[in-house]
Amino acid sequence: MPKPTPDSIDLKILRALQDDAKLTNVELATRVHLSPSPCLTRVRALEASGHIRRYVALVDPRRVGLGVSVFIQVRLEKQVETSLQRFEAAMNAYPEVMECYLMTGASDYLLRVVVEDVDALERFIVDELSQLAGIANIQSSFALKQVKYKTALPL
């Protein structure tokens, strides 16, 4: 049965995998001071419990031509459940929307979008985002420089 709360050894495993998900089970076991079999059992339990959702490769956006990162604030005309669901479904369909948050404050949503250039951003805003029903306001801000970017949680 999966553990609801990770213990100190599970946290060591999670830290190690956040740092390098390509570790072999033997390498991971060595790092967390376990033998391979119990280490693999713990990893499988962390996967089954949802503590580990998936394994990914972190691709450098600039090296694949996606050097423009933009934060877009969206305000909806109405904040009713159907409008929120419709907007969220639309955001899930756009590959350039990397993150989408329902917010408090002046805007309803904050998006982080990556595109190749300003023309691509214009196309996304004019041809896609502004065409969605129920949009009241769109404001975008370019990220000039990424000062910090982490994927590892502070465990």
C-alpha positions as CSV (number, residue, x, y, z in Angstrom):
1,M,0.0,0.0,0.0
2,P,1.4,3.4,-0.9
3,K,2.6,5.6,2.0
4,P,0.6,8.9,2.3
5,T,3.6,10.9,3.6
6,P,7.2,10.2,2.4
7,D,9.7,9.4,5.1
8,S,13.3,10.6,5.2
9,I,14.5,7.9,2.9
10,D,11.7,8.6,0.4
11,L,12.7,12.3,0.5
12,K,16.3,11.3,-0.3
13,I,15.1,9.3,-3.2
14,L,12.9,12.2,-4.5
15,R,15.8,14.7,-4.1
16,A,18.1,12.5,-6.1
17,L,15.6,11.8,-8.8
18,Q,14.7,15.5,-9.1
19,D,18.4,16.2,-9.6
20,D,18.9,13.4,-12.1
21,A,15.9,11.2,-13.2
22,K,18.2,9.1,-15.4
23,L,19.9,7.5,-12.5
24,T,19.9,3.7,-12.6
25,N,18.3,1.9,-9.7
26,V,21.7,0.8,-8.6
27,E,23.1,4.3,-8.7
28,L,20.1,5.6,-6.9
29,A,20.3,2.9,-4.2
30,T,23.9,3.8,-3.6
31,R,23.1,7.5,-3.2
32,V,20.4,6.9,-0.7
33,H,22.2,4.1,1.1
34,L,19.8,1.2,0.3
35,S,20.2,-2.0,-1.5
36,P,18.7,-2.0,-5.0
37,S,15.6,-4.1,-4.3
38,P,14.2,-2.0,-1.4
39,C,15.1,1.1,-3.3
40,L,13.2,0.0,-6.4
41,T,10.2,-1.0,-4.1
42,R,10.2,2.6,-2.7
43,V,10.5,4.2,-6.1
44,R,7.5,2.1,-7.4
45,A,5.5,3.1,-4.2
46,L,6.3,6.8,-4.8
47,E,5.1,6.4,-8.4
48,A,2.0,4.5,-7.4
49,S,1.1,7.1,-4.7
50,G,1.5,10.0,-7.2
51,H,4.5,11.5,-5.4
52,I,6.4,10.9,-8.7
53,R,4.0,11.9,-11.5
54,R,6.3,11.2,-14.5
55,Y,9.9,11.5,-15.8
56,V,10.8,14.2,-18.3
57,A,13.7,15.7,-20.2
58,L,14.2,19.5,-19.7
59,V,14.7,21.0,-23.1
60,D,16.4,24.3,-23.5
61,P,13.7,26.5,-25.2
62,R,16.3,28.8,-27.0
63,R,18.0,25.8,-28.6
64,V,14.7,24.7,-30.2
65,G,13.8,28.2,-31.4
66,L,11.4,29.2,-28.5
67,G,13.4,32.1,-27.1
68,V,10.5,34.4,-26.2
69,S,8.9,33.9,-22.9
70,V,5.7,35.9,-22.1
71,F,3.4,36.2,-19.2
72,I,-0.2,36.9,-20.1
73,Q,-2.8,38.1,-17.7
74,V,-6.4,37.3,-18.8
75,R,-9.6,38.7,-17.3
76,L,-12.8,37.0,-18.2
77,E,-16.2,38.7,-18.7
78,K,-17.8,36.4,-16.2
79,Q,-16.3,34.2,-13.5
80,V,-18.9,31.5,-13.6
81,E,-18.0,27.8,-13.6
82,T,-18.8,27.2,-17.3
83,S,-16.7,30.1,-18.4
84,L,-13.7,29.0,-16.3
85,Q,-14.0,25.4,-17.6
86,R,-14.3,26.5,-21.2
87,F,-11.2,28.8,-20.8
88,E,-9.2,26.1,-19.0
89,A,-10.0,23.5,-21.7
90,A,-8.9,26.0,-24.4
91,M,-5.6,26.6,-22.6
92,N,-4.9,22.9,-22.4
93,A,-5.2,22.7,-26.1
94,Y,-2.5,25.3,-26.9
95,P,1.0,23.8,-26.9
96,E,2.6,27.3,-26.5
97,V,0.9,27.7,-23.1
98,M,3.3,26.2,-20.7
99,E,1.6,27.1,-17.5
100,C,-1.9,28.4,-16.6
101,Y,-3.0,29.5,-13.2
102,L,-6.4,30.6,-11.9
103,M,-5.5,33.7,-9.9
104,T,-6.8,36.1,-7.2
105,G,-6.7,39.8,-7.9
106,A,-7.3,41.9,-11.0
107,S,-6.8,39.1,-13.5
108,D,-8.5,35.7,-13.5
109,Y,-5.7,33.8,-15.2
110,L,-1.9,34.1,-15.5
111,L,-0.4,32.3,-18.5
112,R,3.3,31.6,-19.3
113,V,3.7,31.2,-23.0
114,V,6.7,30.4,-25.1
115,V,7.0,31.3,-28.7
116,E,9.7,31.7,-31.3
117,D,9.3,35.5,-31.8
118,V,7.1,38.6,-31.5
119,D,5.2,37.7,-34.7
120,A,4.3,34.3,-33.2
121,L,3.1,35.9,-30.0
122,E,0.9,38.3,-32.1
123,R,-0.6,35.4,-34.0
124,F,-1.3,33.6,-30.7
125,I,-3.0,36.6,-29.1
126,V,-4.9,37.9,-32.2
127,D,-5.8,34.6,-33.9
128,E,-6.3,32.3,-30.9
129,L,-6.6,33.9,-27.4
130,S,-8.7,37.0,-28.3
131,Q,-11.0,34.8,-30.4
132,L,-12.2,32.8,-27.3
133,A,-15.6,33.7,-26.1
134,G,-15.8,35.5,-22.8
135,I,-12.4,37.3,-22.8
136,A,-12.7,40.8,-21.3
137,N,-9.0,41.8,-21.2
138,I,-5.6,40.5,-22.2
139,Q,-2.3,42.0,-21.0
140,S,1.1,40.6,-21.8
141,S,4.6,41.2,-20.4
142,F,7.8,39.9,-21.9
143,A,10.4,38.3,-19.8
144,L,13.6,40.1,-20.5
145,K,15.8,37.7,-18.6
146,Q,15.3,34.5,-16.7
147,V,16.9,35.1,-13.4
148,K,16.0,31.8,-11.8
149,Y,14.3,28.6,-13.0
150,K,14.0,25.5,-11.0
151,T,12.0,22.3,-11.4
152,A,13.2,20.6,-8.2
153,L,10.9,21.2,-5.2
154,P,12.6,22.2,-1.9
155,L,12.2,18.8,-0.1
